Amino acid sequence: MLSNRRRFLQGAASAKVAPVTLQDRSYEPLKLPRPISLAALTILDVSSANQVLCAAKAGYSHVGIRLVPATPTETQYDMIGNTPMIREVEANLKATGIKVLDIEILRIKPDTRAVNWKAFFETGARLGATQVLCAGNDPDINRLTDNYAELCELAHPYGLNLSIEPMP
């Protein structure tokens, strides 16, 4: 079972799929009472554009997109603004009917300034996301709370809700 998944993911990671070829394919997301999303971390070694294709092929209704890398060792794609990768993601979303549930990762650190995340929120809204995954990486709970509140206020006009994930 694991080797089948690994082969599938390796094939998806190396696939160079042009969005125009998807017109001949039919993807039907599962009809479920709530969204079921393929989390970005599940297939992090695959580009965001190909993550959309993986979600469609696996029957998910939604996908999570990592706009900002969580670590310096992650593969980094230009994902903020009107970039080629964002346009490819949009084309694949349109071709498959998959929707974006969440964007990530917003690490709230001692030096976080909400205004610096405006383009991140704009890009998330452009993709249709409704959720933002955050990590509370500030040991000062008062500053963390203040920054979180300011980020929530900035994200609200974009239709985005922020959630702090409990993680180290």
N, C-alpha and C positions, 0 to 999 in steps of 0.2 A: 504494500500500500504506500509506504513512504517513498519507495523508489519511483512509483508511478507519479506521485506528486512532484518529486524532484525533477523528473524528466519533463513534466508539463511546465513547471516553472522555468527550467532552463530553456526550454523551447520558446516560452513567452518572452523571456528576457532577451533572447538573441533575435527574436523576430523583428523584422523591419516591415511593419504593416502600414501601408499608406491608407489614410482614411477613405479614399475613393474606392478601394477594393471592398470595403464593407457594405457597399450598396447591394451587393449580391447575396449578402448573408442576412439571415433572420434571427434576431435575438429576442426572446420573450422572457423578461424578468418574471420571477415567481410572483404569483398573486397571493400576498401574505397580508395579515391584518396590520402589520407594522413594518417599517423599513428594516431590511437586513443588509448590513453594509460589510463589504470586504475592507478590513482595516489596512491602512498603508503599511504598518509594521509587519503584517502577515507575509507580504511579498516585496519587501523593501529593496531588494536587489533588481527590481523591474522598474522601468521608467513609469512615470505617472500616466502617460498616454497608454502604455501597455497594461497598466493596472486596470484601467477602464475595460479593456478587452478581456482580461482575465475574469473580472467581476461578471461581465456579460456571459461569458462562456460557462462560468460556474453556476449561473442562475441567480446571482444576487440582484437586488433592486437598486442598491446604492454602493458607493465606494468612498473611502476616506483618502484624501490627497495630502501628502506632506509637502507643503510649500517651502518650509525652511528646515534644513537638516538639523537633527537633534545632536549630532556629534560631528567633530571635524573630520572623522574618518569615513563618514557616509559619502556615497556618490552624490555630488551636488549638481542640480539642474537649475537653469535660470527660470524660476517659477513665479516671479513677482512682476506684474504688469503685462503688457502686450508682447509676450515673448513667443518664439517659435514653439516651445514646448507647451505653453498655455493654449496656443491656437490648435495644436495637435490634440491636446486633451479635449478641448471644446468640440472638435470635429468627431472624435471618437464617442463622446457623450451623445452627440446628436445622432450619430449613425447607429448606436446601440440602444438608446433609450435609458441608459444608466444615469442615475442622478448622483450628485455629490452630497453626502451627508455632513461630513466634517472636514475641516482643514487643520493642519498641525504644523509645527509644534511651537507654541508661544511659551517660551521659558521666562517666567517673571523673576528677574534677578534684582539685586540691589540697585543696579544702574538702569533698570528698565524705565523708559519714558513712553507713555502711551502714544504720543504723536508720531513716534518712529514706526508704529505698526499700522498706520493708516493705509499704505499701499497693500499690505498683507490683507487687511479687511476688504479693501476694494477688489482685490483679485479673488478672494473667497466668494464675495457676493456675485462677481462676474460668472463664476462657475456654478452658482446656485446653492452653495453651502448654507446650512443653517446653524451649524455648531462649530465651535473652535475648541480644540483640546489644548489645555494649558498645563504647565508644570510650575508649582510654587517653589522656586529655587532661591528663596530669600529667607535667611534665618530670623529676620526681624518681622514678626507677625503683623505689627502695625503698619509698617511700610508695605509689606506684601498685600495686606488688605486694602490700603489706599491705592496702590497701583492697580490691583485687580478691579476696584470700583471704577477707576478712571478708564481702564481698558474696556470695561463693560459699557460705559457711557459712550465711548468712541465707536464701539462695534454696533450698538443698538440701531442707528439709522440704516445700517447695511443689512438688517434682518438677521444678525448673528448673535447667538447665545454662547457665552463662555463657560466652560466647565473645567475645574481643576482636577486633574487626575492624581490619585494617590500613588505616587511612585518616588523612588529615591532620587 
